[in-house]
Structures are given as C-alpha cells and as structure tokens.
Amino acid sequence: MMFEQIATGGCQSYLLGCAETCAAALIDPEVSQVDRYIALAARNGLRIRYVIDTHTHADHFSATRELARQLEVPTVMHRASPAPGVDLRVDDGEMLIVGRLRLHVLHTPGHTSDSMCLVADDRVFTGDTLLIGATGRTDLPTGDPEALYDSLFNHLLRLDPALKVYPAHDYKGGAFSTIGAEAASNPRLLKQDRVAFIAMMRNLNLTMPTHITEALRTNMSGGKTVEQMLAEAAATVPFMSLEELKARVDASDGNLIVLDVRERDAYEEGHIAGAHLLPRGQLELRVNQELPDPTQRILTYCELGRISTLAAATLRTMGFQRAVALDGGIMAWREAGYPLVRER
C-alpha cells in the first residue's frame, strides 16, 4: 500500500494507493488542499479513482465535489448522506475495490447518521466516529449518542485490536492509534455502561466548530463557500495596485471610473477622491443608470478587497469587460497613508 496522511490544522485526509496498479482513493479531502492532493498523487504515480467522505463534515469544507469535477471520478458517501450529487452511495457490508486494495464499509452512525468507517488490510479510517483519545461529538445535526454507543461497542471495538486507527480529526499531533490502544485507554471508551456513556455524551458541553453553519450548508447542499466564490471571482478579474491607482487619482485620470461599493455611511466616513458611490447590494439594479458606457474602464474597491472583487466579477459578467478591482481595499490604502475625502 502507498500511503500519505495530510493534515490541515486538526483535519486529517488520507491518500492510499495500490503499488501494483497505481489506483488510489482519497479519504476526507479538505477544500484548501485540492492542488496538494493532486500533486501528491502525481508524485507517487497514482491515479485517484474515488474521492470519499466518511460523513457530512461540520467543521471544514469537503473537497470531494471539486476533486471529482477536476479528476472526473465518482464521489463516495454512505447512502444516508443528505449531500446531493453523490455519485456512489454505499452501505454497510459493501466494499470498494482500489486496484488490489479493498475498502470495507462499516456503517457507524452516532456522530452523524451517515457516518461510516473504512476498513483496509491493517488499518481502519474511522472518520469522526472514533478519534485518538476521544470520540466524535453527538450534539450536531443528526448526532445520536445511543447510536454512537452501538457503533463503538458493538462494531468498531470488535475489530482486530491490532488495526491501526486513522481518524478524520486529531488536534494533539497523533498520527494514528490502534483499536486495542483506544479500547484500553480512551477516556470515553472506559465508560462501557450504555447509560453512563450516553449521559456523558449528552453533557460534554463542547464549543461549536468554526464555520459550522457554512460548512453544513455547503457540505449538505452542494452549495459554494464564500471562499470558493471569492476564488472564482478573483480568477476572472485583473487587479490594480494601490500605487497605480494613487498615480491615476493624482493625475485626475478621466478615463477611469472609481466605484466605492461600500454602504453610504462608510463612504461618507472616508473615500478615495473622485470615487462614485454604488453599494454592492444595489449594483445590478442601478448599473444601467450609473454606468451607461460598457466600454469604460472601471475600478471597484471596498474595505478589504473581497466584496469589490465580487463586484468587479459581476460587472464583467454583465458586459463591462474593463472592470478591475483594487488590490487590498481601502484599508490598505489607509494604511499606506494615502488621503481620503470625508463628508462628515
């Protein structure tokens, strides 16, 4: 087996491949690492055949759809997954064939209703069902402490004690554990009484994951994250530097329309000399009146450079092919010591 473990903060992804056939599978990929996964597969001479999510993630954004699109391979999840567009839905007792490798599906609901583990020859990919020194939480949507008890004590812990445990998350720097080691020392597994385990899980009082609402929305619906939308917008528009804009403002360049796409109160607190106010929320409704010439060169700016990037991309979509965005936004302009015009 060819094997790579990729950490993104506390998130863990796994690339495993068959050395004989060069077929590979990627488990629990995270969206910021798309290029890295592809590069690792190429470096190892592997062809990714499946991209797999062990469950619907709530604390990070899955890369399965993006990788599936780029690589033209199927996404794989348990049949209970609410995510749309899953190409291959698998169930307990089934198996994925990756060259000479076999990945056996073990349905382990509890952390989520669609949680599953994947058992290979000498290891098990446990998703968020079993972590190193902990278990998955059960207080997120579709979590169920009673189901988690059954998944752990009646299924996972009955596997070979020597199996290596590779979870989808680890925040303490552990690479892997084993079924036997977790059964012997995992604090949550020491509560073997069903009632005591369920009571413990219901009273953990854990903090909510960062981006939980956005992560669940995108992972469950197939929608886009804000970062994806920004990245796509940034790929379709050019940018202008602070220095270039400053020179053009000083020269009173009449061939450039500067648009402030913030709200009016922010504009009145301080804007670039000569800038016109056109808030991003009104752009589509007012564009014909405010920008009658689609051949005009237009620069958009906002506070941080994010909303203005979306605005410039929207303008280009609408036919304003010379729309550009300011690199850095007015915050960077302010920090550079460049002047602002105040109206109050």
N, C-alpha and C positions, 0 to 999 in steps of 0.2 A: 504493500500500500504506500502510495505517495501522499504526504500529509502536510498541510500548512494550517496553523492556527493564527488568526488575525484578530488582534484586539483593537477596539475603538472605544477608548475610555473603559467602561466596565462591560461593554458588549463584546461578545466573542462570536466569530464566524469561523467556519471550517471548510477548507478545500481538500477533498480527498479524491485520489485517483488510482486507477489500476495501472501499474507499471507495465504490464504486458500489452494492454490495448490502448493506453493513453486516454481512456474515457474517464470523466470526472463528474463529481457532484459538488455543489456549493450549498452549504447549510447556513441559514440565518444571516444572509448578507445585509450590510448596513449601507445606506444610500451614499454616504460620503466617500466610500471606499470602492466605488464601481471600477475606476481605472486600475486600482491596485489589484483587485481580483483578476481582472483580465490579464494584467501584466504577470502576475504570479503563475497563472495557468500557462501562459506562453513560455515563461522561463522554464517551467517544468515539462514542457512539451505535452500539455494536457488539453483536451477538448472538453469543455463543460457541457454535459448532456442534460443535467437537471439543476434548477435553482429551487431550493426548498426552504420554506418557513415552518418551523416546528409548532408555531402558534401565531395568533394575531398579537403582534407586539404593541405595547402601550408606552414604551419609554424610548423608542427610536423609530426611525423611518426605514421600512423594508426596501431593499433594492431589487427584489425579485422581478417586479414588472419591468423595470428599466433594463436589467440584465437579460431578461427573456426577450425583450424587443431587440436589443443590440445583437445578441448571440443567436436569435431565432431558435430558442429552446423552450420547453414547457416549464411553467411554474407548478410547484407541487405543494399541496397542503392537505390537511385532514378533511374529510368530507363535511365535517361540521363547521368549517370555516365560513364566516359571513362575507369574506372578501369576494368581490365579483371578478370574473375573468380568470379564475384559477383553471389552468389547463388540465391538470391531472389531480383528481381528488382521490385520496387513498383512505383505506380503512384498516382497522385492527387485524393483524394476522397477514396482511399483504406484504409485498416485497418489491423493492426497486432494484433492478439489475444495472450495475455500472461496470461494464467490462466483466472482469472476473469477481468483482466485489458484489456483495449482497447487503442491502439495507432493509432490515425487517422493521415493519411499522408496529409500534405498540401504542395504542390509544391510551393516554393518561390524563383525562380531564381533571380539573381542580383549579389550577391557576387560571385557565380559560377552558371553555367547553371543547375547544378544538385542539387542545394541547396533545402532542404526540412525541414519542421518543423514537429514535432510530438506532437499532442495534446492528453493529457490524461484527466482524470476527472477534476482536479483542477489546472492543470499546462500545460505549453507548452514548449517543448525543441526546442529552436529557432536556434540552430547551430550558424552560423555567419551571419544570416540574421538580427536579432535584438539583440544587446548587451545592457548591462546596461549602459545607458547614451551615447550610440553610436549605430552605425550600422556596418555591415560588409563593408569592402572596396570593390571597384569595379574596381580596376586597375590591378588585377591579371588575368591570363588566364581565359577566358570565363566570366569575370565580365561584368556587363551591368547596368549602373545607371538608365536607363529608366525601365528596368525590375525590379530593386530593388524598385523603387518608386511604381510600381503596386503591388508588393508583400507586401510591407508595408502598404500602404494606402488603397488598395482595398481588402486586405485579412487579414493580421495579426491584424491590428488595429481595425478590425470589430469583432474580437472575444470578448468574455466576458471580460470586464475591470478587473474583479477580478482574472482572470487566472494568476498564478504565472509564471514568465519568468525565464527560466533556459537556459542561452546561452552556447555555446561551449567554449567561452573565457571570462575571466574577469581579468583585470590586476590591479584592485583597491581594491580587497578584498571583493566585494559584493557577498553575497551568491545567492540572487535572487532579482527580482523586480516583478512588475505586468504590465499587458498590460495598465491599466489605468494610472499608475505612469509614464510609459515611454511616453505615449501619451501626458501627461501634462507637462513633464519636460525634456525629452530627447532633447538636443540641435539640433540634426539633424532632429528630427521629427517636430520641431517647424516651419521648412520651408515646409509648406504644399503645396505651389505653385509648380507645377510639374517642370516648367522651372528653378525656383530658386533651388530646391532640386538637380536636375541633374547637374546644374552648380557648386553647392557646392561640390558634389561628384567628379566631374572631376578636381577639383582644391585643393584637400586635401594635395597633395604632401607628402604622408606618406613614411617613410623609408621601405625598403623591409624586409620581415621576414628573420631571420637567417635560413640558410639551405633551402631556398626556392627551389633552383634547385634540390637538392637531394630529398626533401620532395615530390615535384610534380612528379619527376621521379619515385620514388618508389610507391607512392600512386596511380598514374595513370597507371603504367605499371605492378605492381605486382613484381617488382624487389626488390633486397635486399639493405638495407642501409649498409654503411661502418661499423657501429657499430654491425649490425647483422652478417656481415661476420667475424668481429673480434671475436665476442662472440662464433660463431660456430667453428672458428678455435681454440680458446682457450680451447674449450671443448674437443678437440681431441688430444691435445699435453700436455705433462708434461713440467715443467719449472725447471731451475736450478738457485739457488740463486747466488748473487754476491760473497758471501763468499766462496761458494763451488767452483765456477769457479776460483777464485783467488788462492785457495789452489792447484787446479789441474794445473794451469798455472805455479805456483811456483815450483811444483814438476815435471814439464815437462812431464805431463801425455800423453804418446804416444798413448793411447787408445781413445783419444777424439780429433776429428777434430773440430776446431773452425772456423765458417764461418761468415765473415763480409758481410752482404747483402746490404750494402750501396753502393753509387756510388764511383768511384775511387778517386775523389778529397777529399771526406770526409774520406776515408780510409787513404789517404796519410797525411792528417792533424793530424791523431792520431788513432791508432788501438791497440787492445789487442795483446800482444806479442804472436807470433806464429799463428795468425789468417790468414786464406786464404781469399782473396777477390773473392766473387762471387755475383755480384749485383742481387737483386731480379728480375729485368727485364730480366735477362739472365739465370735464374735458370733452366728452363725447357730445354733450348737449349744446355746448357753446362754440365748438371748434369752427363751424362754418361762419359764424359771425366774427369771431376773434381772429381767425387765420384764413382769410379768403384766398390767399395765393399758395397753392400746394407746392410751388417750386421754391418757396422762400426757405432760407437756412434758419433753423430754429434750434435753440438750446434750452433744455429744461433743467431746473435744479430744485432741490428740496433741502431738508435739514441734513440728512445723512447720505443722500445719493441713491437711496433704494426706491422710493416712490417715483423719483424723477426718471429712473431707468425704466420702470414700468410705463410711465407716461410717454417717454420717447419711443418705446417699442409700440405702444398703441398708436401714436401718430404715424409711425412708419406703416403699420397695418392699414391705416386709413388713407394712405397715399402720400403722406408728407415724407418723401424719401430722403430729405436732407436734415431730418431731426436727429439731434445728438443730445447726450446727457453730460452734465458736469461731473467730472471725476472727484468724488469726495463730498460733494454737497456744500451747503453754505456754512456748516460747522467748520469744515476745513478752510474755507475762505476766511472765516472769522479768526481762526487760529493762526492763519498766515499774516494777520494784521492788515488785511485789505479793508477798505472803507465800506460802510453800509449807509444807506439812506433811511432815516427814521421819520415816521409820520405822526408819532405821538410820544 
